[in-house]
Amino acid sequence: MIVENYEKSIFPLVGGLGTLFAVIAGLLAMGLALLKRKKDMKNEA
């Protein structure tokens, strides 16, 4: 009974952290892509 409650409370937490990590990783990737594009534009200009 205690194990079941523990699993029920831990799975949403892991899922939330996984989603948060995916969002942060996506934002970092977008930010790096934008920075790279800006650098490329400066080099071309």
C-alpha positions as CSV (number, residue, x, y, z in Angstrom):
1,M,0.0,0.0,0.0
2,I,2.8,2.4,0.9
3,V,4.7,1.4,-2.2
4,E,1.7,2.1,-4.4
5,N,1.2,5.6,-3.0
6,Y,4.9,6.2,-3.4
7,E,4.8,5.2,-7.1
8,K,1.7,7.4,-7.7
9,S,3.5,10.4,-6.2
10,I,6.8,9.8,-7.9
11,F,5.7,9.2,-11.5
12,P,4.0,12.7,-11.9
13,L,7.2,14.3,-10.4
14,V,9.5,12.4,-12.8
15,G,7.1,13.3,-15.7
16,G,7.1,17.0,-14.7
17,L,10.9,17.1,-14.4
18,G,11.2,15.4,-17.8
19,T,8.9,17.9,-19.4
20,L,10.7,20.8,-17.8
21,F,14.1,19.4,-18.9
22,A,12.8,19.0,-22.5
23,V,11.4,22.6,-22.6
24,I,14.7,24.0,-21.2
25,A,16.8,22.0,-23.7
26,G,14.6,23.2,-26.5
27,L,14.9,26.8,-25.4
28,L,18.7,26.4,-25.1
29,A,18.9,24.9,-28.6
30,M,16.8,27.7,-30.1
31,G,19.0,30.3,-28.3
32,L,22.2,28.8,-29.5
33,A,20.8,28.6,-33.1
34,L,19.9,32.3,-33.0
35,L,23.3,33.2,-31.7
36,K,25.0,31.2,-34.4
37,R,22.8,32.8,-37.1
38,K,23.6,36.3,-35.8
39,K,27.4,35.5,-35.8
40,D,27.1,34.2,-39.4
41,M,25.2,37.3,-40.5
42,K,27.9,39.5,-38.9
43,N,30.7,37.5,-40.7
44,E,28.9,37.8,-44.1
45,A,28.2,41.6,-43.7
